[in-house]
Structure formats: structure tokens, C-alpha cells
Amino acid sequence: MVSLKLSDFNKQDLICGFLVSLIALPLSIGISIASGAPPAAGILAAFVGGVIGALYSGSKVTINGPAAGLIVIVAAAILEMGAGNPLAGFRAMLACTLIAGVLQMIMGKLKLANLGLAFPSTVVHGMLAAIGLIIVSKQIHAAMGVSPSASSPFGLIAEIPTSMGLANPAIAAIATAALAIMFLWPFLPNKISRILPAPLVAVLAGVGLGLAFDLQHSHLVHTFLKDFNLGPKYLLDVPNNLKSAFFLPDFSLVSTLVFWKHTILITLVGSAEAVLSVCAVDKIDLKNRRSDLNKSLFGNGLANVVNGCIGGLPVITEIVRSSANVSNGAKTQWSNFSHGLILIAFLILAPNLLHEIPVAALAAVLIVVGFRLAAPKHFIDAFKHGQGIVFLTTVLAILTTDLLTGVLVGTLVEFLFVFAAGKSLRLFGLNYETSKTKEERTLSVKGPLAFTNYLHLREHLNPNGKERSLTLDLSKSPVVDHTVNEHLSQHASDFAALGKSLIIQRHDSEKRHH
């Protein structure tokens, strides 16, 4: 059933859609470039994600679009399947996206969206931190106008001093100005920072400097240090008409293992990120509404099917844009819908304006995005909660191998720690007893609680039951892992939103794993 209703149409959501589009425009283009895809692919993805996501959303205030969390997956798919031909790799990636979208639609119809909640939370945080480090290691070179010879994350990091020595002064100046704006803009009064988002201001400043340096024309600049070249190669390359932005998927590699590896990665990581992002947005919804995760996953899958057909990047529920949507007072999915239409209007009506954007300015925006994904705070929090080993293992495994291998290694380490702490192999079922009266219910868990059996526990934590109070007795559970503890705080909020209570009893000497 279509979610968007004409009766919900309102002026506030149109304003929110416009403000969100100002954030989404530079981010969508930057994510596309960082992924090795045509710049217009990010705008197309945001348009399709906004329109289709609004029509088939299980949430009221989420925004769908391309996300930084999928950059590494998409870039690896294009590189590996293209074998030196970026366009061929991109078209093969579109085929992966289309099939991934079909799988997501099936998962949504089979009500399997909750599986995304079973991902170990520390592994997810570690995965995002590793992605952030990879983004920063790549974009630093682009911000200096240098093409690095290395391709691995550690190689890119090691090559930073070399790139600094070879940096193009004008390009580096554009990136430095954009970086300064990105970091300092949040300190301005909300009236300014909310209306004019930092990514947009950073890009506009880059455009101004690009005009000052005359990047529109190829020329040689002489300085007392060295001579350097400037020209259109440092500007965004966008098609002059909408038709040129479309690309068809290529299924010629569908019988290969590498094709299915990337399809599975887009499906699993994209689904997990989408579900977790929807849950995160639910926490900040001013009306405390809870989303239909399966419906949202279905809509996300449908958007990916369309994107795979026309040349757009895979999309998820995007947390930064959704947060801005909520903070600006969005009420319905009309904001998501209108933000998508505004973005495609930019591509249709102002391709020449988009061409004036320096790539270095977008690199600076992505450096900040990557830094926030891999901020030291995340490392500190992981160790504070006893999750340091799992977190670091996941990060290092991804940086030294690939995303899929790193996530599997991190999950295995998490499982081994839970097993060692719980001293039990009963990690997949739920050992419990329950008792209830007319107003109260008690659920006593006797075995370990971890990401492996959280979904079994979740079935018993429905706040819509008849009882007014639920007591979750964990005093006999030998271990409650970090993933479960994170979810329990959300369940407590769900009960409170309905005027009910979730009481969690723990043993004083409860073992917190790791």
C-alpha cells in the first residue's frame, strides 16, 4: 500500500524537503565520486530514493538516499568487476544493485527486516569506523589535487606525505577553505547553521574560489616555489542533459562469484544499515512514532531496483539527512518526496552550475563525513564498554582484507567472547520462564543473552500487550552482551511512550562480557 497521502500534504514538509535537499546535493555528488561512479549517479539515487522511499515507507520522517557507509562496497564492486574499465564496472554494479533490491523486497515481504537488528552492534560500529578511515585516506589526496599510486588503505595513508609535497596550491587552498567551513559551521547560531547547511556553504565557497582561480580554463600558474597547472579537470564532470545521466545495468558477470559477492554485500550491509538507521530516527521522532521496518525495507529495495535500471547508486535510509529533516520539523514523507524532486530539478535545470563545483571541495566534505564515522570518540566508547578488542579486530580486518571478510572476522570474535563469558553453547535459543497477572508479566531469562538470540528475546518485548508492566529478570543470565543492552534501552523507551513500564532486574555481580 502506498504510504504518501494527499491529505497529509503541508507547507512545513515542503520547507523541510528543500532544506534537506541542500544537504543532500553536495553529499550525493561527493559519495558518487568517492565510489568511482559518474557524479550524476548520486543525484539520481537521491531522487529515486526520495520519491520511491516516500511512496513505500514504513516511517514518517526518514530520508532515503546514497550513503557514505556504502562507498567502500560500491567502489570495490566497480573496481573489481570493471577490471580497468570504470564504466563497465559501474554497469555491472548496477546489475548487483538491481538484484540486491529484489532480495530486499522479498525480505520485506517475508518480514525479515528484524534480522538487521541481530548484527553485533560493535561490529557495525567497527565497520563504519573502518569505512570512515578508508574515505579519509582516499579523499585527502583528492583534496590536494594529487592522484596517488597506492590503492590499499594503509598504502594511501603512507603516501599522504608524498602527496603533500606534490600538492597543487590552489586546489589545496579550496579544500582547506571547505574543511574550515565544515568544522566551524556547527558553532554558529542555529538560525544560520540550520537554514544554510555546512556542506552546501563549503561547496559554494569552493565554487567562488574556483572562479577566482579560473578553473574553467586550462592554464599554467607560475610561483616562486614551482609552476602548477589548473583547469576544468579539477571541476565536476556532469552531463549537459538528463538523458546522458542514465546507464543500463550489465548482467554479463551474473554467473561469476565476484558478481554475487558484491550483490550479497550490497544486500546485507545495505539492509542492516537501512534498518538500524530507521530505528535511530525513531529515537528522535518528536511524536515517538515507531516505523514498520519491513515496509521500509521493501520500499528501500524497490528504490534500488529502479536505481539499478537507470544508473543510480544503491540507497538506504540516511541518518544525517533524516536527523536534519526531524530537527526542521518534518511531519510526513512529503519532505522525502519533495527533496527528491528538488534534486532532480538541479540536474535538469542547472547542469552548468554543478559543473562549477571543484572536486576538492567535495573531497573536503567527505573527509569530514569520514572523520565523523571514524571519530576517536567511537574508539573510546568501544573500550569504555569493554568492546575494544572486537571493535579493533573488525577495523583492522576490514583495512587489511575487505569489508565482508572483516565483518565476518569481527562477528566471530564477538561470538567467541560471548561463548567464553557465558560458558554455554545455548546461544541461539532462549532459555526462559514467564509468569503473569492481569496487569503485570515477568520474563525470567536463565541462559546467556547475545546478538545470536536477541531476536527470540525481542518477540517477548512487545509493549502493545494488555499488561501495564513487564519485568525482565536477568539475574540468572550469566552474560548480557553489548548488542542486547543497546536494544533494551530502546525497548524501555517504547514501553514508556505507551505509558507502560519495562523493569529490568540484573544481578549485582552480572558479568558484562569483555
LINPENOR-V440021 format. One record per helix or strand of 2 or more residues. SS is the DSSP state (A for helix, B for strand). FROM is the first residue (numbers start at 1). TO is the last residue. If there is no record, write none. Layout:
ss	from	to
SS	FROM	TO
SS	FROM	TO
//
This chain:
ss	from	to
A	6	8
A	11	34
A	40	55
B	64	65
A	68	82
A	86	109
A	113	118
A	121	143
A	153	158
A	160	166
A	169	187
A	190	193
A	198	212
B	219	222
B	227	230
A	232	234
A	242	245
A	257	284
A	293	310
B	316	317
A	319	327
A	334	349
A	351	355
A	359	373
A	376	384
A	388	400
A	403	422
B	432	436
B	440	445
A	454	458
B	469	473
B	479	480
A	482	497
B	501	505
//
